[in-house]
Amino acid sequence: MNGAESLVHSLLKSGVEVCFSNPGTSEMHFVAALDRIPGMRCVLGLQENVVTGAADGYWRMTGKPAVTLLHCGPGLANGLSNLHNARRARSGIVNCVGDQATYHRPYDAPLTADTEGFARGVSQWVRTSTKAADVGADAATAVQAARTSPGQIATMILPSDTCWDEGGVVADALPVPAVPQAEMHAIRNAARVLREKKNVLVLLGGTMGTSEAAQIEANRIAAATGAHLLAETSNAKFQRGRGRLQLERVPYPADQAIARLKDYEQIILVGSKAPIGFFAYPNMPSKHYPEGAGITVLTRPEQDAVAALRALADELSAPKVAMPDPGPRPEAVRGGPTPEGLARTVAALMPEGAIIVDEAVSYGRGFFPHTHAAPAHDWLQITGGAIGCGVPLATGAAIGGGGRRVIALQADGSAMYTVQGLWTQAREKLPVTTIILSNRKYQILIGEYHNVGANPGPTAMNMLDLGNPDIGWVKLAESMGVEAAQATTLDQVADLMAQSFARPGPFLIELVI
């Protein structure tokens, strides 16, 4: 057995079932081993940022790490942007990155790079294997690291001779560390704050903190104490819709966030961070909550938020209460496109159990209030601010979603960063409906120009314009095997959405806004 074969066997024994890949010469023995050893679903991405973003989406839906196969340091570098998003989402991923053979490294061949240096910026665990006999054990340790709560990125660097040399040893799966529990003093301290203080905000974050189970317990706490509930601005996986709370998020724009939080005297953090600005702005505070507000940590991101909220509710003797009724399901909107109209149309038509992938950027900031009464669904957001996550995230979410329909609300400028992911959706016949919000400009940057106090002129505005020439989204999608159509009204969007839901594969709608 060579090192590559021990790698595949060890990954399978550790429960890794999907490999998102974009391999090169250094990884050919890994590719050959995947061909010989059954059990691993291999998904090809045409650019590494598609590969890493898809692995992020897969984890968010399954809670299981996929393995990525990346070509040397430059291949890893191509995928760093979505690994940054995945790290912010606290997703578990195992990266396998090829490298020069150990004896070839001193010659400084063209692809030689500081691969470990690239990896450290986005990984909680990094290791370079040095011989074939170590590869299986290193793989098992990488999976263990990736599955450590709340999820971590583990990067294995594999010189090519560690894969082709004989002497590979299959490693058994290592135990996954138990999810840490909140300390009892933290629960009692939060209870004291809720009993004794006024104007208290409970800020929910992380996949555990925004889950339906956590919302049930948070609802008990709010009903018993009068505390307010909000979620963080960006959330990896937010369970929403009928039967869940009508939770809103801390607004993204700094002035709106400061206004929303100005009256809170105490903030209890549940897997979240105290609200700060996405960027610094002239004459604007970095902290968006009042300077004198008390900060109480109930759970850190790696701790069990559901158990802590349940213990807190019990400490307060909070009775069980029903989830509030969000009212009737919205009806599809007719006429010209607006953010509110699109949100209501999506809420009206989405199937039960849909997965929403949101990289709508500025157009989608107001979608939440209009989708509370939609059927139960999961909402995945961009978490690290590195645009280009939406198409890959939808791809991975579809593979991990067990056949559930994915609806990707996608800004046009961001989509162009990783448009190759449409090809993977077609190749894998994935149930993804992508709605391209085609305003033909980097609208968010136009707003940011004003936020930072700059004064854009014709040259600057031309750098933010995507309409010279227009991007032909329908032709672009069709060229990669995805059915597509253009819509200029919400009536047309509704018809095309309904048609796409009846199809087994992907469909793209360009909504001209």
Secondary structure, 3 states (H helix, E strand, C coil): CEHHHHHHHHHHHCCCCEEEEECCHHHHHHHHHHHHCCCCEEEECCCHHHHHHHHHHHHHHHCCCEEEEECHHHHHHHCHHHHHHHHHHCCCEEEEEEECCCCCHHHCCCCCCCHHHHHHCCCCEEEECCCHHHHHHHHHHHHHHHCCCCCCEEEEEEEHHHHHCECCCCCCCCCCCCCCCCCHHHHHHHHHHHHHCCCEEEEECHHHHCCHHHHHHHHHHHHHHCCEEEECCCCCCEEECCCCCCCCECCCCHHHHHHHHCCCCEEEEECCCCCECCCCCCCCCCECCCCCCEEEEEECCCCCHHHHHHHHHHHCCCCCCCCCCCCCCCCCCCCCCCHHHHHHHHHHHCCCCCEEEEECHHHHCCCHHHCCCCCCEEEEECCCCCCCCHHHHHHHHHHHCCCCCEEEEEEHHHHCCCCCHHHHHHHHCCCEEEEEEECCECHHHHHHHHHCCCCCCHHHHHHCECCCCCCCHHHHHHHCCCEEEEECCHHHHHHHHHHHHCCCCCEEEEEEC
